[in-house]
């Protein structure tokens, strides 16, 4: 919050479009922090009567909302930057930014990179999509601040005729934010639309199932993500003369093997067919 306020003040007082763009990026970062806090709390609730598969999809929804917020921010930043560049190209005089804006950019680089490193460490420990998405949001803020610092520095130290570097930097920041947003939306929407797991993961699932003694030809594999967890459904073939208890035990062995590989929260459903 303190960094956010300082960047807005520095952008306004320092007459820097790039710093204002960076401050808006930080504002979206701050707001999505709140979204993550709320949705991760909801997604951690156990399954209930109305949610047989739990609430983990709320975390995927949070990641998608972060992507939407970032994309809207990016469009606004690029638009205002292009307007300023056009004004300069048609003979307009741009105000060069002040040194305060440069100091704000340098401070933002250091602080946001530190927050990214802490967040990505925790995201991997907790296996959280939303926290990882938010960590990359922090990293994008740090990297955008590098572009901001270069643009502001060039506009300050190269003279008045290079003042256009400030809005140019703001456009670069906006395009970078858009790229991050598109990746987040691609993954989030894919999971919400029940997109299958990657081919390499599905192939590994089939190989693990086939490795259980007495199990033959695993097929009809269906997969998807439920928040941070996998949902796996498949058919297996076993000796038709095997007792029901033995077949049940073998199916349970397949389920346990898959859960040991992909986590205890993995949803596994195995259908047994005689051969």
TORGUDO-416254 format. One record per residue: residue number from 1; residue in three letters; x negated, y negated, z negated of N, C-alpha, C in turn. Coordinates in pm, whole numbers, plus 50000, padded with zeros to 5 digits. Each point is the difference from the previous one (the first is absolute). Example, Ala and Ser with C-alpha at 12.3 -4.5 7.8 and 13.67 -1.06 7.14 Angstrom:
# residues 2
DONU     i    aa      nu      nv      nw     cau     cav     caw      cu      cv      cw
DONU     1   ALA   48681   50569   49220   50089   49881   50000   49910   49880   50000
DONU     2   SER   50035   49895   50072   49918   49881   49994   50077   49891   49927
# end
This chain:
# residues 275
DONU     i    aa      nu      nv      nw     cau     cav     caw      cu      cv      cw
DONU     1   UNK   49917   50120   50000   50083   49880   50000   49913   49874   50000
DONU     2   UNK   49895   50003   49918   49909   49884   49994   49930   49978   50133
DONU     3   UNK   49955   50109   50061   49933   49990   50130   50097   49947   50106
DONU     4   UNK   50123   50050   49996   50103   49956   50094   50023   49850   49990
DONU     5   UNK   50018   49951   49878   50024   49856   49979   49880   49917   50045
DONU     6   UNK   49879   50048   49967   49879   49926   50037   49988   49991   50153
DONU     7   UNK   50032   50108   50071   49988   50000   50146   50101   49904   50064
DONU     8   UNK   50121   49995   49947   50099   49905   50053   49955   49856   49977
DONU     9   UNK   49949   49972   49879   49951   49865   49969   49882   49965   50090
DONU    10   UNK   49906   50096   50015   49882   49976   50082   50038   49979   50146
DONU    11   UNK   50099   50076   50048   50043   49984   50138   50066   49865   50025
DONU    12   UNK   50081   49956   49901   50070   49872   50014   49905   49882   49984
DONU    13   UNK   49927   50001   49889   49907   49890   49972   49884   50000   50099
DONU    14   UNK   49955   50121   50039   49886   50012   50091   50036   49989   50146
DONU    15   UNK   50127   49974   50034   50046   49982   50139   49958   50118   50089
DONU    16   UNK   50025   50123   49952   49956   50117   50074   50117   50091   50035
DONU    17   UNK   50028   50012   50131   50105   50092   50045   49960   50145   49972
DONU    18   UNK   49870   50030   50016   49952   50136   49975   50020   50038   49854
DONU    19   UNK   49972   49907   49908   50018   50032   49858   50148   50011   49964
DONU    20   UNK   50084   49918   50061   50143   50015   49976   50050   50135   50050
DONU    21   UNK   49948   50045   50115   50036   50133   50051   49953   50107   49903
DONU    22   UNK   49880   49983   49948   49946   50095   49903   50083   49999   49873
DONU    23   UNK   50045   49883   49959   50083   49990   49880   50135   50069   50020
DONU    24   UNK   50058   49985   50120   50126   50068   50030   49981   50150   49999
DONU    25   UNK   49886   50045   50053   49966   50143   49994   49994   50047   49855
DONU    26   UNK   49938   49922   49915   49992   50035   49858   50137   49999   49934
DONU    27   UNK   50087   49909   50044   50136   49997   49946   50073   50130   50034
DONU    28   UNK   49987   50045   50126   50062   50126   50038   49940   50115   49921
DONU    29   UNK   49871   49991   49972   49932   50100   49918   50060   50004   49860
DONU    30   UNK   50021   49884   49945   50056   49990   49864   50142   50056   49995
DONU    31   UNK   50080   49966   50099   50138   50048   50004   50006   50152   50019
DONU    32   UNK   49912   50053   50085   50001   50145   50021   49947   50074   49878
DONU    33   UNK   49915   49936   49922   49960   50060   49871   50124   50028   49915
DONU    34   UNK   50091   49905   49999   50123   50016   49922   50085   50113   50057
DONU    35   UNK   50009   50007   50135   50075   50107   50065   49942   50136   49962
DONU    36   UNK   49868   50011   50005   49934   50127   49967   50030   50039   49856
DONU    37   UNK   49988   49905   49909   50027   50030   49859   50141   50055   49980
DONU    38   UNK   50096   49937   50064   50140   50042   49985   50025   50136   50063
DONU    39   UNK   49953   50018   50124   50033   50122   50073   49922   50121   49952
DONU    40   UNK   49875   49980   49959   49925   50114   49947   50064   50048   49870
DONU    41   UNK   50051   49908   49923   50068   50039   49875   50124   50084   50031
DONU    42   UNK   50075   49959   50103   50118   50075   50040   49961   50137   50057
DONU    43   UNK   49897   50002   50086   49962   50124   50067   49947   50105   49902
DONU    44   UNK   49953   49956   49884   49948   50093   49902   50107   50070   49918
DONU    45   UNK   50125   49961   50017   50108   50064   49924   50022   50143   50052
DONU    46   UNK   50033   50094   49910   50021   50139   50043   50128   50014   50081
DONU    47   UNK   50016   50117   50063   50121   50025   50078   50122   50001   49909
DONU    48   UNK   50112   49962   50058   50125   50001   49924   50112   50049   50091
DONU    49   UNK   50123   49990   49953   50114   50054   50074   50016   49935   50137
DONU    50   UNK   49969   49872   50010   50018   49929   50126   49875   49999   50088
DONU    51   UNK   49887   50049   49945   49874   50004   50076   49932   50134   49973
DONU    52   UNK   50042   50103   50073   49948   50134   49977   49850   50011   50029
DONU    53   UNK   49951   49915   50087   49858   50003   50035   49920   49891   49929
DONU    54   UNK   50058   49941   49897   49931   49895   49927   50016   49864   50065
DONU    55   UNK   49923   49903   49953   50012   49861   50045   49875   49950   50073
DONU    56   UNK   49916   50092   50045   49870   49961   50056   50013   49916   50127
DONU    57   UNK   50111   50013   50072   50018   49922   50122   50003   49850   49974
DONU    58   UNK   50031   49962   49877   50001   49858   49967   49860   49941   50017
DONU    59   UNK   49898   50080   49974   49864   49950   50017   49969   49979   50148
DONU    60   UNK   50047   50091   50084   49983   49983   50145   50074   49874   50047
DONU    61   UNK   50119   49978   49945   50075   49879   50033   49922   49876   49959
DONU    62   UNK   49934   50005   49884   49920   49886   49954   49887   49971   50099
DONU    63   UNK   49934   50105   50047   49893   49983   50097   50052   49935   50128
DONU    64   UNK   50119   50041   50043   50059   49943   50122   50035   49853   49980
DONU    65   UNK   50054   49966   49884   50033   49860   49971   49875   49913   49998
DONU    66   UNK   49891   50055   49948   49873   49926   50001   49959   49971   50145
DONU    67   UNK   50015   50101   50086   49966   49981   50141   50085   49892   50065
DONU    68   UNK   50130   50000   49971   50090   49897   50056   49959   49862   49953
DONU    69   UNK   49971   49988   49868   49960   49870   49946   49872   49950   50065
DONU    70   UNK   49904   50089   50017   49873   49961   50062   50020   49956   50146
DONU    71   UNK   50085   50072   50073   50021   49965   50141   50066   49863   50014
DONU    72   UNK   50097   49970   49914   50065   49869   50004   49900   49889   49968
DONU    73   UNK   49915   50025   49900   49896   49903   49965   49907   49977   50118
DONU    74   UNK   49960   50109   50066   49907   49990   50112   50057   49918   50114
DONU    75   UNK   50126   50023   50033   50064   49925   50109   50002   49851   49970
DONU    76   UNK   50035   49964   49877   50004   49860   49961   49863   49934   50006
DONU    77   UNK   49898   50070   49953   49864   49944   49999   49950   49979   50143
DONU    78   UNK   50018   50101   50085   49953   49989   50139   50072   49886   50071
DONU    79   UNK   50130   49989   49979   50077   49894   50066   49947   49861   49964
DONU    80   UNK   49984   49975   49871   49953   49867   49958   49856   49974   50045
DONU    81   UNK   49918   50103   50003   49862   49983   50048   49996   49966   50147
DONU    82   UNK   50082   50068   50080   50004   49974   50144   50052   49859   50028
DONU    83   UNK   50099   49956   49924   50051   49864   50016   49889   49897   49975
DONU    84   UNK   49921   50023   49895   49891   49906   49969   49893   50002   50109
DONU    85   UNK   49968   50119   50051   49899   50010   50106   50049   49929   50127
DONU    86   UNK   50127   50016   50032   50057   49933   50117   49997   49849   49982
DONU    87   UNK   50027   49954   49880   49995   49856   49970   49860   49947   50024
DONU    88   UNK   49898   50075   49955   49860   49960   50019   49963   50002   50149
DONU    89   UNK   50044   50105   50072   49964   50015   50141   50061   49891   50088
DONU    90   UNK   50111   49943   49955   50066   49893   50078   49957   49862   49955
DONU    91   UNK   49887   49994   49924   49943   49870   49963   50030   49954   49860
DONU    92   UNK   50070   50081   49923   50030   49961   49863   49878   50007   49910
DONU    93   UNK   50003   49924   49894   49888   49994   49906   50036   50078   49874
DONU    94   UNK   49926   50106   49973   50023   50081   49881   49916   49949   49884
DONU    95   UNK   50055   50009   49880   49926   49959   49880   49909   50114   49956
DONU    96   UNK   49872   49969   49984   49904   50102   49957   50028   50038   49854
DONU    97   UNK   49990   50129   49966   50024   50041   49862   49890   49949   49906
DONU    98   UNK   50030   50002   49871   49904   49955   49901   49931   50119   49932
DONU    99   UNK   49895   49968   49925   49917   50104   49939   50078   50085   49900
DONU   100   UNK   50101   49944   49937   50079   50075   49902   50062   50124   50064
DONU   101   UNK   50044   49988   50125   50061   50114   50068   49898   50110   50022
DONU   102   UNK   49876   49964   50029   49895   50101   50019   49971   50074   49871
DONU   103   UNK   49992   49929   49889   49976   50064   49870   50113   50096   49965
DONU   104   UNK   50122   49961   50033   50114   50086   49972   49991   50130   50082
DONU   105   UNK   49956   49990   50124   49986   50118   50085   49893   50094   49945
DONU   106   UNK   49888   49944   49957   49891   50083   49946   50043   50069   49870
DONU   107   UNK   50072   49928   49916   50050   50060   49876   50099   50112   50031
DONU   108   UNK   50084   49978   50099   50100   50101   50038   49933   50128   50049
DONU   109   UNK   49894   49987   50078   49929   50118   50050   49954   50088   49884
DONU   110   UNK   49935   49936   49902   49945   50076   49886   50110   50064   49917
DONU   111   UNK   50104   49924   49968   50105   50052   49912   50084   50108   50068
DONU   112   UNK   50037   49977   50126   50086   50096   50069   49927   50131   50029
DONU   113   UNK   49871   49993   50029   49925   50123   50022   49992   50081   49870
DONU   114   UNK   49985   49931   49888   49999   50069   49871   50132   50067   49970
DONU   115   UNK   50111   49930   50028   50132   50058   49977   50024   50118   50094
DONU   116   UNK   49952   49991   50125   50014   50112   50094   49930   50124   49946
DONU   117   UNK   49876   49985   49956   49922   50116   49955   50067   50067   49880
DONU   118   UNK   50052   49922   49909   50069   50058   49884   50128   50069   50043
DONU   119   UNK   50078   49936   50089   50129   50054   50042   49984   50129   50080
DONU   120   UNK   49902   50005   50091   49983   50120   50082   49953   50116   49915
DONU   121   UNK   49919   49971   49898   49956   50106   49908   50120   50060   49928
DONU   122   UNK   50089   49914   49951   50119   50047   49928   50098   50069   50094
DONU   123   UNK   50013   49950   50122   50091   50062   50097   49960   50144   50028
DONU   124   UNK   49870   50024   50013   49953   50136   50028   50011   50090   49877
DONU   125   UNK   49979   49942   49884   50019   50079   49877   50146   50041   49983
DONU   126   UNK   50092   49910   50034   50143   50022   49979   50070   50057   50122
DONU   127   UNK   49925   50010   50113   50057   50048   50126   50127   49922   50034
DONU   128   UNK   49987   49866   50000   50115   49912   50021   49990   49927   50133
DONU   129   UNK   50098   50024   50089   50006   49929   50128   50015   49850   49981
DONU   130   UNK   50092   49962   49913   50029   49857   49983   49882   49925   49941
DONU   131   UNK   49933   50059   49902   49884   49933   49940   49885   49992   50100
DONU   132   UNK   49984   50106   50083   49896   49995   50102   50032   49893   50105
DONU   133   UNK   50127   49993   50040   50040   49896   50097   49973   49862   49942
DONU   134   UNK   50029   49983   49873   49978   49870   49937   49852   49970   49985
DONU   135   UNK   49919   50106   49978   49854   49981   49993   49947   49947   50132
DONU   136   UNK   50047   50058   50111   49957   49953   50131   50051   49859   50028
DONU   137   UNK   50112   49966   49940   50048   49862   50010   49898   49906   49934
DONU   138   UNK   49947   50040   49884   49897   49920   49934   49874   49991   50086
DONU   139   UNK   49960   50113   50060   49881   49998   50086   50024   49909   50121
DONU   140   UNK   50120   50005   50058   50028   49913   50114   49991   49854   49959
DONU   141   UNK   50040   49970   49877   49991   49863   49950   49854   49959   49987
DONU   142   UNK   49915   50092   49950   49857   49970   49986   49937   49977   50136
DONU   143   UNK   50031   50087   50098   49941   49986   50132   50052   49875   50071
DONU   144   UNK   50128   49970   49980   50054   49878   50062   49934   49877   49941
DONU   145   UNK   49963   50007   49873   49932   49887   49936   49861   49979   50058
DONU   146   UNK   49938   50108   50050   49869   49985   50067   50018   49918   50127
DONU   147   UNK   50103   50036   50080   50029   49921   50120   50036   49857   49966
DONU   148   UNK   50075   49985   49891   50036   49865   49955   49877   49919   49964
DONU   149   UNK   49909   50063   49926   49877   49930   49958   49916   49958   50120
DONU   150   UNK   49989   50090   50100   49922   49967   50119   50064   49884   50077
DONU   151   UNK   50133   50006   50015   50068   49892   50072   49990   49867   49928
DONU   152   UNK   50022   50002   49869   49992   49875   49923   49858   49947   49999
DONU   153   UNK   49903   50092   49977   49859   49958   49998   49957   49938   50132
DONU   154   UNK   50041   50064   50111   49965   49945   50131   50064   49864   50023
DONU   155   UNK   50127   49987   49960   50070   49873   50018   49938   49889   49916
DONU   156   UNK   49944   50035   49883   49940   49900   49911   49862   49960   50048
DONU   157   UNK   49916   50100   50027   49857   49973   50021   49961   49974   50145
DONU   158   UNK   50087   50034   50097   49966   49977   50141   50054   49869   50054
DONU   159   UNK   50075   49928   49920   50047   49869   50043   50146   49999   50042
DONU   160   UNK   50053   49879   50019   50142   49978   50025   50050   50075   50125
DONU   161   UNK   49919   50006   50106   50047   50063   50123   50020   50149   49985
DONU   162   UNK   49949   50059   49890   50018   50143   49973   50108   50025   49896
DONU   163   UNK   50080   49900   49970   50107   50017   49901   50101   50106   50044
DONU   164   UNK   50005   50029   50130   50091   50102   50052   49968   50139   49946
DONU   165   UNK   49877   50019   49950   49964   50132   49945   50089   50038   49882
DONU   166   UNK   50053   49901   49932   50086   50029   49885   50129   50070   50045
DONU   167   UNK   50079   49944   50094   50119   50074   50046   49966   50127   50076
DONU   168   UNK   49884   50002   50069   49958   50123   50066   49983   50112   49897
DONU   169   UNK   49938   49966   49888   49982   50097   49892   50135   50047   49946
DONU   170   UNK   50096   49908   49993   50132   50038   49949   50068   50099   50094
DONU   171   UNK   49981   49984   50131   50058   50093   50097   49935   50137   49986
DONU   172   UNK   49868   50003   49984   49929   50127   49982   50050   50071   49875
DONU   173   UNK   50017   49923   49893   50054   50057   49876   50138   50061   50026
DONU   174   UNK   50085   49926   50072   50134   50049   50029   49999   50128   50081
DONU   175   UNK   49912   50009   50100   49992   50121   50083   49951   50119   49918
DONU   176   UNK   49907   49975   49911   49950   50107   49914   50112   50052   49909
DONU   177   UNK   50076   49907   49945   50111   50040   49913   50102   50082   50080
DONU   178   UNK   50027   49960   50123   50095   50072   50085   49955   50143   50024
DONU   179   UNK   49871   50019   50022   49946   50135   50022   50025   50089   49878
DONU   180   UNK   49971   49948   49882   50023   50076   49877   50148   50033   49985
DONU   181   UNK   50086   49902   50030   50145   50018   49988   50050   50111   50092
DONU   182   UNK   49950   50002   50122   50045   50100   50097   49963   50141   49954
DONU   183   UNK   49880   50017   49944   49960   50131   49950   50090   50043   49884
DONU   184   UNK   50031   49909   49909   50085   50033   49887   50141   50035   50047
DONU   185   UNK   50053   49925   50096   50133   50027   50051   50005   50134   50074
DONU   186   UNK   49895   50029   50074   49994   50127   50073   50010   50118   49905
DONU   187   UNK   49921   49997   49892   50001   50111   49905   50128   50002   49918
DONU   188   UNK   50046   49884   49955   50119   49995   49917   50125   50043   50075
DONU   189   UNK   50019   49946   50120   50118   50036   50078   49994   50147   50041
DONU   190   UNK   49879   50048   50032   49984   50140   50036   50047   50093   49889
DONU   191   UNK   49962   49968   49876   50042   50083   49887   50150   49987   49973
DONU   192   UNK   50054   49880   50012   50143   49982   49978   50083   50071   50106
DONU   193   UNK   49944   50015   50119   50070   50069   50109   49968   50149   50003
DONU   194   UNK   49946   50051   49888   49971   50144   49986   49897   50048   50102
DONU   195   UNK   49899   49920   50026   49893   50040   50091   49925   50120   49943
DONU   196   UNK   49965   50095   50085   49929   50120   49956   49859   49965   49953
DONU   197   UNK   49941   50088   49921   49862   49982   49957   49907   50017   50120
DONU   198   UNK   49878   49948   49992   49906   50012   50112   49976   50146   50039
DONU   199   UNK   49963   50023   50126   49979   50135   50052   49898   50078   49918
DONU   200   UNK   49893   49932   49958   49897   50072   49925   50052   50051   49866
DONU   201   UNK   50091   49923   49938   50059   50044   49874   50095   50118   50024
DONU   202   UNK   50081   49992   50105   50093   50110   50030   49925   50128   50035
DONU   203   UNK   49890   49987   50074   49921   50119   50034   49940   50062   49875
DONU   204   UNK   49957   49915   49908   49944   50051   49875   50107   50072   49918
DONU   205   UNK   50122   49948   49999   50110   50064   49927   50025   50141   50055
DONU   206   UNK   50004   50013   50132   50023   50130   50063   49888   50097   49967
DONU   207   UNK   49876   49951   50000   49886   50086   49968   50003   50047   49855
DONU   208   UNK   50037   49909   49909   50010   50038   49859   50108   50105   49978
DONU   209   UNK   50115   49981   50063   50109   50096   49984   49959   50137   50054
DONU   210   UNK   49933   50002   50116   49959   50126   50062   49890   50070   49922
DONU   211   UNK   49929   49926   49913   49890   50060   49924   50049   50088   49885
DONU   212   UNK   50127   49992   49964   50055   50081   49891   50023   50142   50052
DONU   213   UNK   49948   50097   49928   50010   50140   50040   50147   50042   50015
DONU   214   UNK   50031   50065   50113   50135   50048   50024   50088   49900   50073
DONU   215   UNK   49953   49876   50017   50076   49896   50070   49954   49995   50145
DONU   216   UNK   50095   49996   50091   49966   50003   50142   50077   49889   50074
DONU   217   UNK   49937   49944   50101   50062   49907   50094   50083   49889   49935
DONU   218   UNK   49940   49914   49918   50076   49884   49950   50044   49913   50118
DONU   219   UNK   50125   49955   50001   50052   49926   50113   50114   49909   49953
DONU   220   UNK   50065   49935   50096   50110   49908   49969   49961   49899   49892
DONU   221   UNK   49876   49949   50011   49949   49906   49900   50064   49863   50019
DONU   222   UNK   50050   49944   49890   50053   49864   49999   49936   49925   49884
DONU   223   UNK   49950   49880   50028   49931   49923   49897   50044   49854   50003
DONU   224   UNK   49979   49931   49890   50025   49856   49989   49937   49953   49869
DONU   225   UNK   50000   49872   49983   49951   49941   49875   50118   49952   49918
DONU   226   UNK   49989   50018   49868   50095   49940   49906   49916   49914   49907
DONU   227   UNK   49984   49873   50036   49910   49913   49922   49857   50049   50014
DONU   228   UNK   49937   50034   49886   49863   50049   50002   49990   50150   50019
DONU   229   UNK   50113   50068   50004   49999   50146   50000   50045   50055   50134
DONU   230   UNK   49961   50125   50025   50040   50069   50122   50125   50084   49975
DONU   231   UNK   50080   50014   50105   50110   50096   50000   49972   50100   50112
DONU   232   UNK   50000   50128   49966   49961   50105   50095   50108   50108   50002
DONU   233   UNK   50046   50033   50118   50094   50111   50018   49946   50089   50112
DONU   234   UNK   49998   50131   49978   49951   50091   50103   50060   50139   49983
DONU   235   UNK   49993   50077   50108   50043   50139   50000   49877   50089   50002
DONU   236   UNK   50006   50115   49933   49893   50098   50005   50060   50138   50024
DONU   237   UNK   49920   50088   50057   50045   50136   50027   49926   50097   49909
DONU   238   UNK   50074   50100   49947   49940   50103   49916   50064   50135   50032
DONU   239   UNK   49938   50104   49950   50048   50136   50022   50147   50012   49961
DONU   240   UNK   50085   50048   50093   50142   50011   49972   50035   50104   49895
DONU   241   UNK   49908   50091   49972   50025   50102   49899   49955   49957   49861
DONU   242   UNK   49945   49881   49990   49953   49949   49870   50120   49972   49911
DONU   243   UNK   49983   50022   49869   50110   49974   49908   50026   49849   49990
DONU   244   UNK   50120   49967   49958   50036   49859   49985   49907   49931   49901
DONU   245   UNK   49965   50067   49891   49911   49941   49900   49862   49972   50059
DONU   246   UNK   49948   50097   50076   49867   49981   50060   50003   49883   50100
DONU   247   UNK   50106   49994   50082   50011   49892   50096   50009   49865   49929
DONU   248   UNK   50077   49996   49891   50011   49875   49923   49865   49960   49944
DONU   249   UNK   49926   50096   49945   49869   49970   49940   49903   49947   50106
DONU   250   UNK   50003   50059   50122   49912   49954   50107   50036   49857   50044
DONU   251   UNK   50130   49974   50010   50044   49866   50037   49956   49899   49894
DONU   252   UNK   50012   50040   49873   49957   49913   49890   49850   49977   50005
DONU   253   UNK   49925   50102   50042   49854   49985   50012   49966   49897   50107
DONU   254   UNK   50074   50003   50111   49980   49900   50106   50029   49860   49945
DONU   255   UNK   50111   49986   49928   50037   49871   49944   49894   49949   49903
DONU   256   UNK   49951   50088   49913   49900   49960   49902   49870   49959   50068
DONU   257   UNK   49964   50071   50107   49877   49967   50073   50011   49861   50062
DONU   258   UNK   50114   49970   50059   50019   49870   50063   50003   49888   49896
DONU   259   UNK   50062   50027   49885   50002   49898   49894   49861   49978   49941
DONU   260   UNK   49922   50106   49991   49863   49984   49948   49915   49915   50094
DONU   261   UNK   50035   50005   50131   49924   49923   50098   50049   49856   50010
DONU   262   UNK   50132   49979   49995   50056   49868   50028   50063   49932   49878
DONU   263   UNK   49994   50063   49884   50051   49937   49878   50124   50070   49947
DONU   264   UNK   50015   49997   49869   50112   50069   49935   50135   49942   50037
DONU   265   UNK   50003   49874   50045   50127   49937   50035   50044   50032   50143
DONU   266   UNK   49920   50080   50071   50034   50035   50138   50129   50082   50004
DONU   267   UNK   50092   49958   50086   50125   50077   50019   49972   50109   50103
DONU   268   UNK   50014   50128   49961   49975   50112   50089   50121   50091   50002
DONU   269   UNK   50048   50032   50120   50110   50095   50018   49955   50104   50102
DONU   270   UNK   49997   50128   49958   49952   50110   50085   50117   50095   50029
DONU   271   UNK   50025   50023   50126   50106   50096   50041   49932   50127   50049
DONU   272   UNK   50040   50115   49945   49939   50129   50031   50082   50071   50107
DONU   273   UNK   49931   50052   50102   50064   50079   50106   49933   50136   50009
DONU   274   UNK   50078   50108   50025   49940   50133   50016   49936   50013   50139
DONU   275   UNK   49895   50082   50008   49937   50024   50130   50011   50147   50037
# end
